[in-house]
Amino acid sequence: MGPKSLAVIGGTGALGRGLALRALRHGLKVCIGSREAGRARATAEELRREVAGAEVTGASNAEAAAAGEVIAVTVPFASQQGTLQAIREAAQGKIVIDATVPLIPPRVARVQLPPEGCAAVRAQNELGPDVRVVSALHTVAATRLGSDASAQELGDVLVFGDDKASREVVVALLSQMDLAAFHGGSLANSAAAEALTSVLIFVNKHYGADHAGLRLIGVEARRSG
């Protein structure tokens, strides 16, 4: 059996709220985390009104991380390190899905990877070896994630991690949420998807779009979601 509960750290932002909505619509129990517990509780109340029968609560980031079987970190790059420090103790022994993209304003349409090579490796270094960091969700538009759009409409999701079993858990979890998730290899490979986010931002701007995404070809028979 896969995990039944998900902590969404940074769940009051666009990406986190979208992920929480999608998880709730597919039967997962969600705990919204925020630096301000009151904001998290207010968001949880909004989500209960949007999804009938939703099991969702709000708490501080550390409390939410302790509550979830799997933890998803959906904060901006500038907040990543402080957020990880806040949840480090609660995350020990768990899978952490890191969706951080190293976007550095104002040039967010330009690739700017950190010294560690990618934000996911930075997260693993910060959380330590007893946390299984898996990165994902870099190429799905936050504005669309919480909608009822299908996997085909949202595009494909690449999932990275050094522990194959943990990657498999995340691939299955995202597929349960009607996302087409694929193994992308080691955590270091997350650099490719993190960099691609800036490319997609540029594409959106250049072509007047708002949810450019990724589509893999040649693997249709194995497509998830």
CORURKA-V940251 format. One record per pair of residues at least 24 apart in sequence whose ideal C-beta (glycine too) atoms are under 7 Angstrom apart, sorted by the first residue. I is the first residue (numbers start at 1). J is the second residue. Records with the same first field share a line. If there is no record, write none. Layout:
I->J ; J
This chain:
2->169 ; 172 ; 173 ; 176
3->69 ; 70 ; 173
4->28 ; 29 ; 69
5->29 ; 67 ; 68 ; 69
6->30 ; 68 ; 70 ; 72
7->31 ; 33 ; 64 ; 65 ; 67 ; 68 ; 71 ; 72
8->32 ; 33 ; 72 ; 74
9->33 ; 61 ; 64 ; 65 ; 71 ; 72 ; 73 ; 74 ; 75 ; 83 ; 87
10->73 ; 74 ; 75 ; 83
11->40 ; 43 ; 74
12->39 ; 40 ; 43
13->74 ; 75
14->142 ; 143
15->74 ; 99 ; 142 ; 145
16->74
17->43 ; 146
18->142 ; 145 ; 146
19->72 ; 74 ; 145
20->47 ; 56
21->47 ; 50 ; 51 ; 146
22->145 ; 146 ; 177
23->177
24->51 ; 54 ; 56
25->51
26->176 ; 177 ; 178
29->55
30->56
31->57 ; 59 ; 64 ; 67 ; 68
32->56 ; 58 ; 64
33->59 ; 60 ; 61 ; 64 ; 65
34->61
35->61
40->64
61->86 ; 87
62->86 ; 87 ; 90
65->90 ; 91
66->90
70->94 ; 95 ; 97 ; 173
71->96 ; 97
72->97 ; 99
73->97 ; 98 ; 99 ; 100
74->99
75->100
77->101 ; 102 ; 103 ; 104 ; 119
80->119 ; 122 ; 123
81->126
84->123 ; 126 ; 127
85->126
88->127
91->127 ; 131
92->130 ; 131
93->130
94->131
95->132 ; 134 ; 166 ; 169 ; 170
96->123 ; 127 ; 131 ; 133
97->134 ; 136 ; 170
98->123 ; 133 ; 135
99->136 ; 137 ; 138
101->138 ; 194 ; 197
102->194
103->198
108->198 ; 201
109->198 ; 201 ; 202 ; 205
110->198
111->195 ; 198
113->191 ; 194 ; 195
117->188 ; 191
118->188 ; 190 ; 191 ; 194
119->194
120->160 ; 187 ; 190
121->187 ; 188
124->187
132->161 ; 163 ; 166
133->161 ; 187
134->159 ; 160 ; 161 ; 166 ; 167 ; 170
135->160 ; 161 ; 187 ; 190
136->170 ; 174 ; 181
138->193 ; 194 ; 196 ; 197
139->193 ; 196 ; 197 ; 200 ; 213 ; 214
140->213
141->210 ; 211 ; 213
143->210 ; 211
144->211
150->178
151->178 ; 179 ; 180 ; 225
154->179 ; 213
155->213 ; 214 ; 215
156->180 ; 182 ; 214 ; 215 ; 216
157->181 ; 182
158->182 ; 184 ; 193
159->183 ; 184
160->184 ; 185 ; 186 ; 187 ; 189 ; 190
161->187
162->186 ; 187
171->224
175->224 ; 225
178->225
179->225
180->223 ; 224 ; 225
181->224 ; 225
182->216 ; 224
